[in-house]
Amino acid sequence: MRLIFWCSAGVLLHTYAVYPVLLVVLGSVRQLASDLRFGLTRRTRRVTRRDADAPRVSIVFAAHNEESVIARKMANCASLEYPIERLEVLVGCDGCTDSTAAGARATATENVVVHEFGDRSGKPAILNRLVPLASGDIVVFCDANTEIEPDAIHTLVRHFRQPDIGCVCGELRLRSRDGGAMGEQLYWRYETLLKFLESRSNMLIGANGALFAIRRSLFAPVPTDGIVDDFLIALNVRAAGYRIVYEPEAVAWEEAAPSARHEFRRRVRIGAGNFFALRHTWRLLSPTAGSVALAFWSHKVCRWLVPLALAAMQISAFTLAREPFYGMAASSFGVLALLALLGHRLDVRAQYWAPASIPYYFASMNLALLLGLVAFLRGTQTIVWAPTARAAAAIDAAEVP
């Protein structure tokens, strides 16, 4: 039991403490080396923007029953500060039963092409159909509910002047409806920090589907029975020998889920997709993959194992509770569980109190991961789903599993 407790604690400590500190150290060493090279050679480190040689860009996204946001999305695409003659937008309507396609066409500019697909096939299948139709050298992926900052496309594509870069990940920022602090926002801030540090050390392995770009020549069709297309697309780029970088100045906005309860099903779905992705990406876990393997094990696999590690720690701590240290550990788990229950009650009432809401969000996120593992093992997770309720009008809408 002691061995189980400390092995499980090791997983948690490595994931949330040791790995971030290691990234800081590696990033500092890399930055120092970069500064020394700059000081000795006097070469510029900035990549300038010039419209004259701006690559042709294709923005692609899938939409299913997004009539409430599609007009705003089209207006957002029209507001982007990128030469319109070098920018196209491909919209894939995935078995829509509402006016999404009609709304997109009614509000689209001349560089927008709307493709309607009658049967619901899921986002990966739509992307597999859209990308071969794209004419851009660079493909930018986003979501129908994502609002892209006007200069974000420029900021993304300037990195592709470096031939070894194959994927650039933008930064997703969340807006809460009430402007208050939320567990989801704290989680994204933590993820953003890790991405920044991993990118600095050339260890970034994934992208966020809200906004990222790749060279079109590097796109490989993603499995249509999986649901983490952004993760797989980015890893395929990495497996091809190209770098993935994070660009915090390329900003996209989404509305945060109104509560952890609304976010829960999406987390279960993503959890199942993460385990599914291992079927296609397990080779990058080998030590021969270098720093990529360290990032994959530390940021992904260990994170996915945290729910099991938590359960093992609790069981072993309660079993050994007669010993003072393990008794304190068992008591701590009990206190955190009570705080999480209080956080749930507050969440139901749309209230937030950090000492309870943060443990609740952490527990909810890990329970969703555990259920995602169960769904993966049982093969019950579908690749089609209703969007997470984010807009105020959609909060009470029923979700399709």
C-alpha atoms as one frame of an Amber mdcrd trajectory, in Angstrom:
protein
   0.000   0.000   0.000   2.872   2.361   0.747   4.352   1.633  -2.670   0.982
   2.294  -4.319   0.602   5.569  -2.409   4.021   6.948  -3.314   3.936   5.787
  -6.937   0.561   7.489  -7.326   1.827  10.606  -5.557   4.791  10.582  -7.925
   2.449  10.747 -10.926   0.654  13.788  -9.465   3.833  15.549  -8.401   5.540
  14.998 -11.744   2.511  16.178 -13.717   1.690  19.333 -11.769   5.006  20.324
 -10.149   8.154  18.620 -11.412   7.368  18.898 -15.123   6.489  22.640 -15.086
   9.665  23.388 -13.099  11.691  21.288 -15.536  10.207  23.287 -18.424  11.217
  26.539 -16.744  14.793  25.298 -16.334  15.043  23.982 -19.901  13.478  27.145
 -21.268  15.888  29.331 -19.323  18.888  27.412 -20.630  17.582  27.618 -24.188
  16.859  31.339 -23.855  20.354  31.959 -22.481  21.872  30.110 -25.427  19.733
  32.159 -27.818  20.789  35.411 -26.156  24.447  34.436 -26.378  24.123  33.595
 -30.073  22.398  36.906 -30.678  25.034  38.817 -28.749  27.900  37.157 -30.586
  26.473  37.166 -34.116  24.163  40.211 -34.043  21.584  38.417 -36.171  18.029
  39.650 -35.911  15.577  37.381 -34.125  12.403  39.036 -35.339  10.399  37.915
 -38.332   9.022  40.948 -40.138   5.629  41.168 -41.778   5.430  42.007 -45.463
   2.179  41.760 -47.419   4.086  41.445 -50.688   5.193  37.903 -49.914   2.310
  36.863 -47.654   1.446  33.220 -48.402  -1.987  32.232 -49.580  -4.064  31.129
 -46.585  -7.151  28.922 -46.329  -9.290  29.074 -43.184 -11.308  25.885 -42.722
 -13.862  24.954 -40.097 -16.770  22.568 -39.627 -20.191  23.696 -38.449 -23.162
  21.694 -37.238 -26.354  23.593 -36.402 -24.517  26.823 -35.636 -27.190  29.224
 -36.891 -26.925  31.281 -33.689 -23.255  32.171 -34.292 -22.623  31.730 -38.025
 -23.386  35.345 -39.002 -20.991  36.596 -36.331 -18.380  34.117 -37.560 -18.687
  35.383 -41.126 -18.354  38.972 -39.918 -15.275  37.969 -37.942 -13.678  36.382
 -41.031 -14.395  39.551 -43.016 -12.667  41.683 -40.361  -9.328  39.860 -40.554
  -6.390  42.069 -41.507  -4.959  39.884 -44.242  -4.909  40.574 -48.002  -8.299
  39.335 -49.182  -6.871  38.120 -52.503  -4.636  35.727 -50.540  -7.280  34.545
 -48.080 -10.101  32.052 -48.583 -12.588  30.655 -46.077 -14.012  27.144 -46.459
 -17.079  26.325 -44.364 -18.116  22.682 -44.044 -21.744  22.295 -42.958 -21.947
  18.886 -41.299 -25.446  17.512 -41.735 -27.053  20.741 -40.545 -30.786  20.623
 -39.885 -31.112  24.370 -39.303 -30.256  27.486 -41.320 -26.485  27.383 -40.765
 -25.631  26.993 -44.489 -28.128  29.626 -45.619 -26.933  32.023 -42.933 -23.305
  31.509 -43.933 -24.042  32.211 -47.602 -26.188  35.237 -46.806 -23.478  36.924
 -44.751 -20.354  35.652 -46.544 -17.902  37.795 -48.461 -16.564  36.923 -51.913
 -13.692  34.808 -50.583 -15.957  32.417 -48.658 -17.055  29.032 -50.027 -19.759
  27.088 -48.198 -19.868  23.313 -48.669 -22.947  21.411 -47.523 -22.605  17.747
 -46.553 -25.931  16.024 -46.107 -24.989  13.218 -43.749 -23.655  13.950 -40.272
 -20.124  12.560 -40.301 -18.283  14.466 -37.557 -15.603  17.164 -37.576 -12.624
  14.940 -38.579 -14.419  13.719 -41.709 -15.389  17.275 -42.666 -11.796  18.476
 -42.308 -10.602  15.542 -44.421 -12.957  16.740 -47.161 -12.233  20.448 -46.868
  -8.428  20.536 -46.753  -7.939  18.889 -50.204 -10.221  21.614 -51.599  -8.097
  24.389 -50.081  -5.835  26.401 -52.371  -3.757  28.025 -49.646  -0.166  27.134
 -48.852  -1.116  27.525 -45.183  -4.275  26.043 -43.681  -5.715  27.701 -40.578
  -8.065  25.586 -38.472 -10.624  27.109 -36.123 -14.116  26.519 -34.751 -17.444
  28.017 -35.752 -17.814  29.733 -32.365 -14.265  31.130 -32.354 -13.673  34.856
 -32.821 -10.214  35.526 -34.266  -8.369  38.770 -33.536  -7.890  40.863 -36.730
  -4.083  40.471 -36.858  -3.990  36.804 -35.799  -3.555  35.340 -39.305  -0.600
  37.602 -40.014   0.894  36.646 -36.674   0.498  32.930 -37.331   1.840  32.757
 -40.877   4.959  34.855 -40.316   6.510  31.867 -38.543   6.366  29.783 -41.720
   9.250  31.819 -43.144  11.337  29.353 -41.146  11.369  26.124 -43.168  11.576
  23.823 -40.149   8.285  25.068 -38.670   5.272  23.033 -39.734   2.582  24.060
 -37.254   1.820  27.225 -35.296  -0.625  27.182 -32.404  -2.483  30.336 -31.403
  -3.770  31.285 -27.971  -7.340  30.640 -26.895  -8.788  33.094 -24.404 -12.124
  32.621 -22.688 -14.790  35.164 -21.859 -17.165  34.446 -19.008 -20.684  35.782
 -19.280 -20.608  37.344 -15.827 -16.966  38.402 -15.958 -16.141  36.406 -12.834
 -13.323  33.929 -12.239 -14.047  30.403 -13.403 -12.315  27.043 -13.108 -12.190
  26.651 -16.876 -10.391  29.975 -17.238  -7.815  29.005 -14.601  -7.269  25.694
 -16.381  -6.672  27.417 -19.711  -4.208  29.839 -18.132  -2.257  26.895 -16.758
  -2.342  25.124 -20.155  -1.241  28.311 -21.877   1.765  28.573 -19.585   2.772
  24.975 -20.333   2.415  25.541 -24.085   4.578  28.642 -23.887   7.303  26.823
 -21.972   7.141  23.727 -24.194   7.364  25.823 -27.336  10.453  27.598 -26.009
  12.199  24.214 -25.606  10.868  22.743 -28.881   8.725  20.254 -26.956   5.233
  21.357 -28.013   3.303  18.354 -29.338  -0.307  19.476 -29.655  -2.505  22.314
 -30.846  -5.789  23.810 -29.787  -8.565  23.401 -32.331  -9.761  26.953 -31.697
  -6.867  28.379 -33.730  -3.803  26.768 -35.293  -2.124  26.662 -38.690  -0.116
  24.100 -40.649   1.535  23.827 -44.026  -1.067  22.307 -46.340   1.524  19.891
 -47.730   1.879  18.353 -44.253  -1.801  17.573 -43.745  -2.534  13.873 -43.414
  -6.166  12.702 -43.215  -7.125  12.080 -39.609  -8.987   8.922 -38.545 -12.722
   9.495 -38.813 -13.450   7.316 -35.809 -11.499   9.643 -33.512 -12.472  12.995
 -32.009  -9.227  14.813 -31.170  -8.421  15.945 -34.688  -6.361  18.967 -33.574
  -4.072  16.782 -31.459  -3.596  14.226 -34.241  -3.038  16.818 -36.975  -0.332
  18.516 -34.923   1.327  15.235 -33.961   1.417  14.173 -37.619   3.330  17.379
 -38.350   5.727  16.629 -35.503   6.143  13.014 -36.671   7.083  14.347 -40.136
  10.084  16.077 -38.567   8.762  19.633 -38.341   8.531  21.913 -35.319   5.361
  23.055 -33.593   5.522  26.526 -32.069   3.179  28.496 -29.845   2.346  32.091
 -30.742   0.663  33.907 -27.826  -0.004  37.024 -29.917  -2.296  35.114 -32.300
  -5.434  35.316 -30.178  -8.823  33.678 -30.548 -11.776  34.131 -28.202 -14.522
  31.778 -27.093 -17.219  32.099 -24.489 -16.461  29.993 -21.436 -18.960  27.323
 -20.508 -21.396  28.808 -17.977 -20.535  26.118 -15.435 -18.432  23.004 -14.912
 -21.606  20.953 -15.434 -21.961  22.259 -18.992 -18.283  21.540 -19.619 -18.420
  18.002 -18.237 -19.644  16.103 -21.315 -17.072  17.804 -23.509 -14.361  16.701
 -21.082 -15.600  13.087 -21.197 -15.577  13.201 -24.984 -12.071  14.668 -25.109
 -10.871  12.132 -22.544 -12.083   9.241 -24.680 -10.473  10.844 -27.724  -7.144
  11.215 -25.954  -6.939   7.499 -25.218  -8.029   6.749 -28.774  -5.204   8.935
 -30.095  -2.642   6.653 -28.479  -3.451   4.059 -31.146  -1.934   6.385 -33.740
   0.728   8.234 -31.757   2.292   5.607 -29.457   5.582   5.697 -31.393   6.217
   9.199 -30.026   6.324   7.726 -26.515   9.599   6.006 -27.308  12.773   7.570
 -25.840  14.086   7.703 -29.404  11.624  10.565 -29.983  13.767  12.700 -27.668
  12.218  15.680 -25.883   8.907  15.022 -27.623   8.591  11.775 -25.666   9.228
  13.638 -22.397   6.466  16.129 -23.211   4.075  13.389 -24.329   4.588  11.330
 -21.176   4.566  14.301 -18.796   1.918  16.616 -20.236  -0.425  14.023 -21.713
  -0.091  10.426 -20.512   0.622  11.221 -16.855  -2.204  13.777 -16.885  -4.587
  11.127 -18.234  -3.493   8.770 -15.436  -4.157  11.287 -12.656  -7.732  10.034
 -11.972  -6.415   6.513 -11.381  -3.537   7.868  -9.283  -5.959   9.884  -7.132
  -8.150   6.853  -6.529  -5.116   4.724  -5.645  -3.799   7.371  -3.250  -7.122
   7.640  -1.446  -7.537   3.885  -1.051  -3.976   3.380   0.180  -4.140   6.401
   2.526  -7.357   5.192   4.167  -5.912   1.689   4.462  -2.824   3.076   6.235
  -4.756   5.724   8.197  -3.531   4.424  11.579  -0.095   5.846  10.784   0.001
   9.627  11.423   1.230  10.736   7.995  -1.226   8.615   6.042  -3.989   9.551
   8.490  -3.353  13.222   7.661  -3.369  12.391   3.960  -6.700  10.556   4.325
  -8.146  13.512   6.260  -6.934  15.907   3.560  -8.703  13.865   0.889 -11.870
  14.017   2.984 -11.655  17.800   3.334 -11.041  18.253  -0.383 -14.009  16.000
  -1.154 -16.259  18.120   1.077 -14.997  21.299  -0.582 -15.644  19.766  -4.013
 -19.226  18.918  -2.980 -19.677  22.492  -1.773 -18.245  23.698  -5.068 -20.819
  21.609  -6.895 -23.638  23.200  -4.900 -22.258  26.638  -5.701 -21.931  25.709
  -9.382 -25.602  24.704  -9.494 -26.437  28.140  -8.128 -24.067  29.861 -10.603
 -21.872  31.019  -7.711 -18.105  30.904  -7.333 -15.875  30.649  -4.270 -12.271
  29.744  -5.056 -11.557  27.474  -2.033 -14.480  25.237  -3.050 -14.879  25.888
  -6.772 -11.267  25.068  -7.690 -11.336  21.613  -5.969 -14.715  20.987  -7.602
 -13.416  21.832 -11.072 -10.328  19.679 -10.517 -12.460  16.748  -9.344 -14.935
  17.217 -12.189 -12.162  17.337 -14.786 -10.562  14.144 -13.508 -13.875  12.321
 -13.184 -14.551  13.226 -16.817 -11.157  11.794 -17.786 -11.973   8.576 -15.930
 -15.352   8.277 -17.652 -13.620   9.021 -20.942 -11.337   6.044 -20.327 -14.393
   3.883 -19.614 -16.081   5.108 -22.796 -12.933   4.357 -24.784 -12.631   0.828
 -23.368 -16.320   0.147 -24.008 -16.245   1.744 -27.462 -19.333   3.828 -26.685
 -18.037   7.313 -27.506 -19.539   8.743 -30.698 -17.678  11.157 -32.963 -20.712
  13.420 -33.414 -22.086  15.630 -30.681 -24.000  18.797 -29.953 -21.858  21.886
 -29.214 -21.237  22.648 -25.551 -23.762  25.220 -24.346 -21.817  28.472 -24.157
 -23.985  31.250 -25.490 -26.562  32.575 -23.057 -29.397  31.475 -25.306 -28.113
  27.924 -25.426 -27.561  27.282 -21.754 -30.822  25.416 -21.285 -30.673  23.582
 -24.624 -30.647  19.800 -24.406 -27.378  18.129 -25.363 -27.193  15.071 -27.552
 -24.742  12.486 -26.144
